[in-house]
Amino acid sequence: MATEMATADLSRQGIDARGTVHQNLTPTVLLEHAVRRGEGLLTNAGSFVGLTSPHTGRSPEDKFVVREPGSEDEIWWGKVNVALEPERFAVLLDDVREHLSDQELFVSDLWAGADPQHRLNVRFVSPNAWHSVFVNNMFINPPPSDLDGFEPGFTVLHAPEMESDLARHGTRSGTFIALDFSQRTVLIGGTRYAGELKKSIFTVMNYLMPQQGVLPMHCSANVGSQGDVALFFGLSGTGKTTLSADPERGLIGDDEHGWSDRGVFNFEGGNYAKVIRLSADGEPMIWAASNRFGAILENVRMDEDTREVDFDDDSITENTRSSYPISFIPSAVMEGMAGHPKNVVFLTADAFGVMPPISKLTPEQAMYHFLSGYTAKLAGTERGVSEPKAAFSACFGAPFLPMQPSVYAGMLGTKLEEHGAQVWMVNTGWTGGAFGTGTRMKLAYTRAMIRAALSGQLDGVKTRPDPVFGLHIPESVPDVPDDVLDPRTTWPEPAEYDDAAAKLAGMFRENFEKFADGVSEGVKNAGPRAG
């Protein structure tokens, strides 16, 4: 039962609460508190706008994992998982507890994982009501009967206004995201960016699930009327949310899933969509979900007089976001579970304009490209980036992998073989030239290609190998012009395509060198050919 009493007990979290503690309030009541506390404003459509400046994205350089005996030998130590000594974490934990003890607090007891066999109880403690709405949107709300005696399997202590001390806490800046698997505790501070709350638990699930025989995946998932499940892997901006939100298919989930012996299940209970330049015509379901009471708009510009939102305004950040419960999508699969995938789609936004718009992968190519996790950053989106920049993120989610990428790749390979899933590569990026000279692949074409692949219309279509990347390109796709399918023929100067393709192929090979010793010869040779 929801409570708003100072006596709500946080002693097991080590917090001696001296202010009011609100426990398991509904999102509606939490939004009332958020407005009361001046945490943000409501739009004319009823959604809530929260600003997180100066942090408008994740802070991967400030993420730490405690080096402790129980997990030390399993962690992928290095740039992704920076070690923090237990003594430093203990001091930071004490300081976070003390910081929170004097504040009005909001406690949310939620589930990560729709499958009851693999579910994790998570308790979030935050001084901000709107962040509590965010986690209520993004995770699964237990029925009231399951909140009595709720025992958290992991606790997240959220202290967005507290900055760490580099010398005292061993951090790199005032921002910290610190995970201790032995104490099952996450500490987040020095940043208001809500995505840290979501991704910290995804990291936790990426550690816990393989121990239960479940492959954790950074992907969206949907299911057709015949029970045919499709997965969509891809980094931010590649189209996972957009392409999985198909009115003709049930949406299992937006971003994070597990693949167990029983099938696919959502880790979350909501969507976290990138909404820069969102329109009702282009993405009607996401538009409708973002423009109603209960949705959280993060770093979106709004006229404070009219309360009208301008989704085209990127003056705060390109990384504007909308958080809403998955129930806001009419085609949502509310149980968050379905069978084994029939198709797996790797999405890449290739700003070099050389990857085929759709191609079929062999099992060896699937492993190569899963480990590569390729997309591209655009010129102008980062300081000093004057041309497209290749971005490789192992398993399409390296920042969230506590263990070696080979662990997840091996599990995926086994699952694909066991269930006979077909893997596709889809380029949602540029065609006819690189960013700046070419054009973005039409969304209508991409949707038609995916629709054809998932429906089986491409099963008997003849393919030809791409001469550089070796991927198998269908010679025809319903509702897509044939000349769009061959990237080289879309360039005004084919020789310039050859140069760009050779350059990107070299980047692939260089990146894959760190995986070469741990894969078979077949996988090693499944990448782009040497020029």
ZATIMI-607493 format. One line per field, with one value per residue (C-alpha): x, y, z; residue in one letter. Coordinates in steps of 0.2 Angstrom, whole numbers, plus 5000, padded with zeros to 4 digits. Example, Ala and Ser with C-alpha at 12.3 -4.5 7.8 and 13.67 -1.06 7.14 Angstrom:
# ZATIMI-607493
X <- (5062 / 5068)
Y <- (4978 / 4995)
Z <- (5039 / 5036)
res <- (a / s)
END
This chain:
# ZATIMI-607493
X <- (5000 / 5007 / 5012 / 5018 / 5024 / 5040 / 5040 / 5042 / 5057 / 5073 / 5084 / 5089 / 5095 / 5106 / 5096 / 5090 / 5076 / 5073 / 5061 / 5045 / 5046 / 5034 / 5033 / 5025 / 5014 / 5005 / 5013 / 4998 / 5002 / 5021 / 5018 / 5007 / 5023 / 5034 / 5024 / 5022 / 5041 / 5045 / 5054 / 5047 / 5031 / 5016 / 5014 / 4998 / 4995 / 4998 / 5015 / 5029 / 5045 / 5061 / 5078 / 5094 / 5107 / 5122 / 5121 / 5110 / 5116 / 5125 / 5142 / 5151 / 5168 / 5160 / 5154 / 5162 / 5161 / 5167 / 5181 / 5176 / 5180 / 5162 / 5162 / 5180 / 5185 / 5170 / 5170 / 5176 / 5188 / 5195 / 5187 / 5169 / 5170 / 5182 / 5187 / 5182 / 5190 / 5178 / 5185 / 5181 / 5163 / 5160 / 5164 / 5154 / 5139 / 5140 / 5140 / 5126 / 5115 / 5119 / 5115 / 5098 / 5093 / 5089 / 5078 / 5060 / 5062 / 5052 / 5053 / 5048 / 5047 / 5047 / 5051 / 5065 / 5060 / 5042 / 5046 / 5042 / 5056 / 5069 / 5062 / 5073 / 5065 / 5072 / 5070 / 5073 / 5076 / 5076 / 5074 / 5065 / 5047 / 5049 / 5063 / 5052 / 5039 / 5052 / 5057 / 5038 / 5036 / 5052 / 5050 / 5036 / 5024 / 5019 / 5001 / 4998 / 4998 / 5016 / 5022 / 5018 / 5035 / 5044 / 5062 / 5073 / 5086 / 5095 / 5094 / 5097 / 5101 / 5099 / 5107 / 5107 / 5112 / 5127 / 5144 / 5158 / 5175 / 5188 / 5201 / 5189 / 5179 / 5191 / 5180 / 5185 / 5173 / 5158 / 5147 / 5147 / 5137 / 5144 / 5139 / 5143 / 5137 / 5141 / 5130 / 5117 / 5118 / 5119 / 5124 / 5120 / 5125 / 5131 / 5119 / 5100 / 5100 / 5086 / 5094 / 5107 / 5093 / 5087 / 5104 / 5111 / 5098 / 5101 / 5120 / 5114 / 5103 / 5117 / 5127 / 5114 / 5104 / 5119 / 5120 / 5102 / 5105 / 5097 / 5104 / 5102 / 5100 / 5100 / 5086 / 5068 / 5056 / 5039 / 5028 / 5017 / 4999 / 5006 / 5017 / 5033 / 5045 / 5058 / 5072 / 5079 / 5097 / 5105 / 5114 / 5105 / 5098 / 5097 / 5079 / 5075 / 5060 / 5053 / 5054 / 5048 / 5033 / 5023 / 5004 / 5003 / 5014 / 5013 / 5026 / 5035 / 5047 / 5057 / 5075 / 5080 / 5076 / 5081 / 5081 / 5077 / 5073 / 5055 / 5057 / 5059 / 5054 / 5055 / 5066 / 5055 / 5038 / 5040 / 5048 / 5062 / 5061 / 5073 / 5061 / 5071 / 5060 / 5046 / 5031 / 5013 / 5015 / 5032 / 5029 / 5011 / 5011 / 5026 / 5019 / 5003 / 5012 / 5023 / 5008 / 4998 / 4998 / 5010 / 5023 / 5040 / 5049 / 5067 / 5076 / 5063 / 5060 / 5043 / 5035 / 5032 / 5018 / 5008 / 5016 / 5018 / 5032 / 5044 / 5051 / 5062 / 5072 / 5089 / 5096 / 5097 / 5102 / 5100 / 5096 / 5079 / 5069 / 5051 / 5048 / 5030 / 5023 / 5022 / 5003 / 5003 / 5007 / 4990 / 4999 / 5009 / 5010 / 5006 / 5012 / 5029 / 5033 / 5033 / 5041 / 5058 / 5063 / 5061 / 5070 / 5084 / 5088 / 5104 / 5101 / 5115 / 5114 / 5129 / 5134 / 5147 / 5133 / 5141 / 5132 / 5117 / 5100 / 5096 / 5106 / 5105 / 5118 / 5126 / 5128 / 5146 / 5143 / 5130 / 5143 / 5155 / 5143 / 5136 / 5153 / 5157 / 5141 / 5143 / 5135 / 5142 / 5142 / 5138 / 5148 / 5144 / 5136 / 5153 / 5166 / 5180 / 5170 / 5170 / 5166 / 5157 / 5165 / 5163 / 5157 / 5159 / 5150 / 5152 / 5135 / 5127 / 5128 / 5146 / 5143 / 5131 / 5141 / 5149 / 5156 / 5167 / 5157 / 5162 / 5150 / 5135 / 5141 / 5143 / 5125 / 5118 / 5126 / 5119 / 5102 / 5102 / 5107 / 5095 / 5080 / 5085 / 5083 / 5087 / 5098 / 5097 / 5107 / 5097 / 5105 / 5094 / 5108 / 5113 / 5112 / 5119 / 5134 / 5140 / 5132 / 5132 / 5131 / 5119 / 5102 / 5095 / 5086 / 5068 / 5059 / 5045 / 5058 / 5066 / 5049 / 5045 / 5061 / 5058 / 5040 / 5046 / 5059 / 5048 / 5034 / 5044 / 5043 / 5062 / 5064 / 5065 / 5072 / 5088 / 5103 / 5120 / 5135 / 5141 / 5159 / 5166 / 5156 / 5151 / 5133 / 5119 / 5109 / 5091 / 5089 / 5071 / 5060 / 5042 / 5038 / 5057 / 5065 / 5078 / 5091 / 5090 / 5096 / 5113 / 5122 / 5136 / 5124 / 5116 / 5132 / 5135 / 5153 / 5155 / 5174 / 5170 / 5159 / 5174 / 5185 / 5173 / 5168 / 5187 / 5190 / 5175 / 5180 / 5197 / 5189 / 5179 / 5195 / 5205 / 5191 / 5189 / 5207 / 5203 / 5191 / 5200 / 5209 / 5192 / 5182 / 5182 / 5191 / 5174 / 5168 / 5185 / 5184 / 5166 / 5170 / 5174 / 5187 / 5204 / 5206)
Y <- (5000 / 5017 / 5028 / 5046 / 5044 / 5049 / 5032 / 5023 / 5012 / 5014 / 5008 / 4992 / 5004 / 5012 / 5029 / 5037 / 5047 / 5063 / 5070 / 5064 / 5047 / 5043 / 5025 / 5017 / 5032 / 5031 / 5041 / 5053 / 5057 / 5058 / 5071 / 5081 / 5081 / 5085 / 5101 / 5106 / 5105 / 5115 / 5100 / 5104 / 5109 / 5101 / 5103 / 5108 / 5090 / 5084 / 5077 / 5083 / 5091 / 5088 / 5096 / 5088 / 5100 / 5100 / 5081 / 5077 / 5060 / 5045 / 5048 / 5032 / 5038 / 5040 / 5022 / 5011 / 4993 / 4988 / 4975 / 4962 / 4943 / 4937 / 4945 / 4950 / 4936 / 4938 / 4957 / 4964 / 4976 / 4991 / 5006 / 5000 / 4993 / 5004 / 4996 / 5005 / 4998 / 4992 / 5005 / 5019 / 5013 / 5011 / 5030 / 5035 / 5024 / 5032 / 5049 / 5046 / 5039 / 5054 / 5066 / 5058 / 5057 / 5075 / 5076 / 5072 / 5055 / 5045 / 5026 / 5015 / 4996 / 4988 / 4973 / 4971 / 4956 / 4951 / 4933 / 4928 / 4914 / 4928 / 4943 / 4955 / 4965 / 4983 / 4997 / 5015 / 5029 / 5046 / 5064 / 5069 / 5065 / 5066 / 5053 / 5042 / 5043 / 5039 / 5023 / 5019 / 5021 / 5011 / 4996 / 4984 / 4989 / 4975 / 4973 / 4979 / 4962 / 4959 / 4975 / 4968 / 4962 / 4967 / 4962 / 4971 / 4961 / 4977 / 4994 / 5010 / 5026 / 5041 / 5057 / 5068 / 5084 / 5076 / 5077 / 5066 / 5071 / 5064 / 5062 / 5055 / 5044 / 5039 / 5045 / 5054 / 5069 / 5074 / 5062 / 5043 / 5028 / 5014 / 4996 / 4984 / 4966 / 4960 / 4972 / 4973 / 4991 / 5005 / 5023 / 5037 / 5055 / 5071 / 5069 / 5072 / 5062 / 5049 / 5036 / 5032 / 5024 / 5013 / 5008 / 5004 / 4990 / 4984 / 4982 / 4972 / 4961 / 4959 / 4951 / 4941 / 4934 / 4923 / 4915 / 4909 / 4903 / 4919 / 4930 / 4948 / 4959 / 4977 / 4976 / 4979 / 4965 / 4963 / 4948 / 4945 / 4938 / 4920 / 4921 / 4925 / 4935 / 4948 / 4956 / 4973 / 4976 / 4993 / 5008 / 5024 / 5033 / 5017 / 5015 / 5001 / 5011 / 5017 / 5001 / 4990 / 5000 / 4993 / 4994 / 4977 / 4968 / 4967 / 4977 / 4966 / 4979 / 4994 / 4992 / 4978 / 4959 / 4942 / 4926 / 4911 / 4893 / 4898 / 4913 / 4932 / 4943 / 4961 / 4968 / 4984 / 4990 / 5006 / 5014 / 5028 / 5035 / 5047 / 5061 / 5074 / 5080 / 5068 / 5070 / 5063 / 5058 / 5050 / 5040 / 5042 / 5029 / 5037 / 5054 / 5050 / 5041 / 5056 / 5069 / 5063 / 5064 / 5052 / 5054 / 5062 / 5073 / 5075 / 5090 / 5095 / 5113 / 5120 / 5138 / 5142 / 5153 / 5142 / 5126 / 5120 / 5108 / 5110 / 5093 / 5100 / 5111 / 5104 / 5119 / 5109 / 5092 / 5081 / 5068 / 5073 / 5059 / 5053 / 5040 / 5032 / 5016 / 5002 / 5002 / 5019 / 5009 / 5001 / 4986 / 4982 / 4964 / 4968 / 4952 / 4956 / 4939 / 4929 / 4914 / 4911 / 4923 / 4919 / 4934 / 4945 / 4962 / 4971 / 4990 / 5001 / 5020 / 5020 / 5038 / 5033 / 5027 / 5011 / 4997 / 4988 / 4994 / 4976 / 4960 / 4942 / 4935 / 4918 / 4912 / 4916 / 4934 / 4936 / 4933 / 4944 / 4959 / 4956 / 4957 / 4972 / 4982 / 4995 / 5011 / 5029 / 5046 / 5061 / 5076 / 5090 / 5080 / 5080 / 5093 / 5090 / 5077 / 5085 / 5069 / 5053 / 5043 / 5024 / 5018 / 5000 / 4994 / 4976 / 4966 / 4983 / 4988 / 4988 / 5001 / 4990 / 4974 / 4969 / 4953 / 4950 / 4952 / 4934 / 4928 / 4936 / 4932 / 4914 / 4913 / 4921 / 4909 / 4895 / 4902 / 4906 / 4888 / 4880 / 4890 / 4893 / 4911 / 4921 / 4936 / 4952 / 4968 / 4984 / 5001 / 5015 / 5027 / 5035 / 5031 / 5039 / 5046 / 5049 / 5061 / 5078 / 5072 / 5058 / 5056 / 5047 / 5030 / 5033 / 5027 / 5020 / 5009 / 5003 / 4998 / 4989 / 4979 / 4974 / 4969 / 4958 / 4950 / 4946 / 4940 / 4928 / 4937 / 4937 / 4918 / 4913 / 4929 / 4927 / 4936 / 4941 / 4944 / 4962 / 4963 / 4971 / 4966 / 4949 / 4951 / 4943 / 4957 / 4952 / 4957 / 4963 / 4968 / 4972 / 4991 / 4996 / 5001 / 4988 / 5002 / 5006 / 4989 / 4990 / 5004 / 5006 / 5011 / 5024 / 5034 / 5047 / 5042 / 5023 / 5025 / 5036 / 5023 / 5010 / 5021 / 5024 / 5006 / 5001 / 5014 / 5007 / 4989 / 4993 / 5000 / 4984 / 4974 / 4984 / 4984 / 4966 / 4962 / 4962 / 4948 / 4937 / 4926 / 4920 / 4916 / 4902 / 4904 / 4905 / 4920 / 4928 / 4927 / 4933 / 4951 / 4963 / 4957 / 4965 / 4977)
Z <- (5000 / 4996 / 5011 / 5014 / 5031 / 5039 / 5047 / 5031 / 5035 / 5025 / 5039 / 5029 / 5016 / 5029 / 5028 / 5044 / 5035 / 5044 / 5031 / 5024 / 5014 / 5001 / 4996 / 4981 / 4976 / 4959 / 4944 / 4945 / 4963 / 4960 / 4946 / 4958 / 4969 / 4955 / 4950 / 4969 / 4971 / 4955 / 4947 / 4930 / 4920 / 4912 / 4893 / 4885 / 4881 / 4899 / 4898 / 4910 / 4905 / 4915 / 4912 / 4916 / 4911 / 4911 / 4909 / 4894 / 4891 / 4900 / 4908 / 4903 / 4910 / 4927 / 4929 / 4941 / 4947 / 4964 / 4963 / 4976 / 4977 / 4972 / 4955 / 4952 / 4940 / 4929 / 4926 / 4909 / 4918 / 4908 / 4900 / 4901 / 4919 / 4929 / 4946 / 4962 / 4978 / 4991 / 5004 / 4992 / 4989 / 5007 / 5010 / 4995 / 5001 / 5018 / 5011 / 4999 / 5014 / 5024 / 5009 / 5007 / 5025 / 5026 / 5011 / 5006 / 4998 / 4985 / 4986 / 4971 / 4973 / 4955 / 4945 / 4931 / 4920 / 4914 / 4916 / 4934 / 4934 / 4930 / 4939 / 4949 / 4964 / 4963 / 4975 / 4969 / 4982 / 4975 / 4981 / 4965 / 4961 / 4942 / 4942 / 4952 / 4938 / 4926 / 4935 / 4937 / 4918 / 4914 / 4925 / 4929 / 4943 / 4954 / 4960 / 4978 / 4985 / 4979 / 4988 / 5005 / 5012 / 4996 / 4997 / 4985 / 4976 / 4971 / 4978 / 4968 / 4979 / 4968 / 4973 / 4958 / 4967 / 4976 / 4968 / 4973 / 4980 / 4968 / 4982 / 4995 / 4984 / 4970 / 4956 / 4940 / 4942 / 4952 / 4943 / 4948 / 4944 / 4955 / 4956 / 4970 / 4965 / 4983 / 4992 / 4977 / 4977 / 4964 / 4968 / 4956 / 4959 / 4951 / 4936 / 4934 / 4917 / 4920 / 4908 / 4921 / 4932 / 4918 / 4911 / 4928 / 4930 / 4913 / 4918 / 4933 / 4922 / 4910 / 4925 / 4933 / 4918 / 4910 / 4927 / 4925 / 4907 / 4900 / 4886 / 4890 / 4875 / 4870 / 4858 / 4855 / 4851 / 4843 / 4838 / 4823 / 4822 / 4819 / 4835 / 4825 / 4836 / 4829 / 4838 / 4833 / 4839 / 4837 / 4845 / 4849 / 4834 / 4823 / 4824 / 4837 / 4844 / 4828 / 4818 / 4832 / 4835 / 4821 / 4822 / 4813 / 4826 / 4845 / 4854 / 4867 / 4872 / 4867 / 4872 / 4884 / 4884 / 4889 / 4879 / 4890 / 4887 / 4886 / 4874 / 4874 / 4889 / 4892 / 4906 / 4907 / 4907 / 4897 / 4882 / 4882 / 4864 / 4856 / 4850 / 4841 / 4826 / 4832 / 4821 / 4821 / 4803 / 4804 / 4821 / 4825 / 4840 / 4848 / 4845 / 4854 / 4868 / 4871 / 4871 / 4885 / 4904 / 4912 / 4899 / 4904 / 4891 / 4895 / 4889 / 4876 / 4873 / 4878 / 4877 / 4895 / 4891 / 4879 / 4886 / 4868 / 4864 / 4850 / 4846 / 4832 / 4844 / 4848 / 4857 / 4874 / 4866 / 4851 / 4864 / 4868 / 4876 / 4880 / 4894 / 4894 / 4900 / 4887 / 4889 / 4880 / 4864 / 4857 / 4851 / 4867 / 4873 / 4891 / 4898 / 4890 / 4885 / 4869 / 4860 / 4852 / 4838 / 4820 / 4814 / 4821 / 4814 / 4816 / 4813 / 4808 / 4804 / 4791 / 4788 / 4776 / 4764 / 4759 / 4769 / 4760 / 4765 / 4769 / 4768 / 4774 / 4786 / 4788 / 4806 / 4805 / 4798 / 4812 / 4825 / 4817 / 4816 / 4833 / 4841 / 4830 / 4834 / 4820 / 4818 / 4814 / 4822 / 4811 / 4807 / 4819 / 4833 / 4843 / 4844 / 4832 / 4821 / 4803 / 4794 / 4798 / 4812 / 4814 / 4831 / 4836 / 4852 / 4855 / 4856 / 4851 / 4870 / 4876 / 4889 / 4898 / 4898 / 4914 / 4907 / 4891 / 4875 / 4870 / 4884 / 4876 / 4858 / 4863 / 4870 / 4855 / 4843 / 4853 / 4853 / 4834 / 4831 / 4842 / 4836 / 4818 / 4818 / 4802 / 4805 / 4794 / 4793 / 4789 / 4786 / 4792 / 4787 / 4771 / 4753 / 4737 / 4746 / 4764 / 4776 / 4768 / 4750 / 4751 / 4758 / 4773 / 4768 / 4767 / 4782 / 4770 / 4761 / 4778 / 4784 / 4768 / 4769 / 4787 / 4783 / 4769 / 4779 / 4794 / 4783 / 4774 / 4757 / 4755 / 4759 / 4741 / 4733 / 4725 / 4733 / 4728 / 4739 / 4742 / 4734 / 4750 / 4765 / 4758 / 4765 / 4754 / 4746 / 4740 / 4721 / 4724 / 4739 / 4737 / 4737 / 4736 / 4719 / 4714 / 4712 / 4730 / 4735 / 4728 / 4737 / 4724 / 4710 / 4721 / 4721 / 4707 / 4706 / 4709 / 4712 / 4727 / 4734 / 4731 / 4741 / 4755 / 4756 / 4757 / 4771 / 4781 / 4778 / 4785 / 4801 / 4803 / 4802 / 4814 / 4827 / 4826 / 4830 / 4848 / 4846 / 4833 / 4845 / 4853 / 4838 / 4825 / 4808 / 4800 / 4811 / 4809 / 4790 / 4789 / 4789 / 4775 / 4763 / 4762 / 4748)
res <- (m / a / t / e / m / a / t / a / d / l / s / r / q / g / i / d / a / r / g / t / v / h / q / n / l / t / p / t / v / l / l / e / h / a / v / r / r / g / e / g / l / l / t / n / a / g / s / f / v / g / l / t / s / p / h / t / g / r / s / p / e / d / k / f / v / v / r / e / p / g / s / e / d / e / i / w / w / g / k / v / n / v / a / l / e / p / e / r / f / a / v / l / l / d / d / v / r / e / h / l / s / d / q / e / l / f / v / s / d / l / w / a / g / a / d / p / q / h / r / l / n / v / r / f / v / s / p / n / a / w / h / s / v / f / v / n / n / m / f / i / n / p / p / p / s / d / l / d / g / f / e / p / g / f / t / v / l / h / a / p / e / m / e / s / d / l / a / r / h / g / t / r / s / g / t / f / i / a / l / d / f / s / q / r / t / v / l / i / g / g / t / r / y / a / g / e / l / k / k / s / i / f / t / v / m / n / y / l / m / p / q / q / g / v / l / p / m / h / c / s / a / n / v / g / s / q / g / d / v / a / l / f / f / g / l / s / g / t / g / k / t / t / l / s / a / d / p / e / r / g / l / i / g / d / d / e / h / g / w / s / d / r / g / v / f / n / f / e / g / g / n / y / a / k / v / i / r / l / s / a / d / g / e / p / m / i / w / a / a / s / n / r / f / g / a / i / l / e / n / v / r / m / d / e / d / t / r / e / v / d / f / d / d / d / s / i / t / e / n / t / r / s / s / y / p / i / s / f / i / p / s / a / v / m / e / g / m / a / g / h / p / k / n / v / v / f / l / t / a / d / a / f / g / v / m / p / p / i / s / k / l / t / p / e / q / a / m / y / h / f / l / s / g / y / t / a / k / l / a / g / t / e / r / g / v / s / e / p / k / a / a / f / s / a / c / f / g / a / p / f / l / p / m / q / p / s / v / y / a / g / m / l / g / t / k / l / e / e / h / g / a / q / v / w / m / v / n / t / g / w / t / g / g / a / f / g / t / g / t / r / m / k / l / a / y / t / r / a / m / i / r / a / a / l / s / g / q / l / d / g / v / k / t / r / p / d / p / v / f / g / l / h / i / p / e / s / v / p / d / v / p / d / d / v / l / d / p / r / t / t / w / p / e / p / a / e / y / d / d / a / a / a / k / l / a / g / m / f / r / e / n / f / e / k / f / a / d / g / v / s / e / g / v / k / n / a / g / p / r / a / g)
END
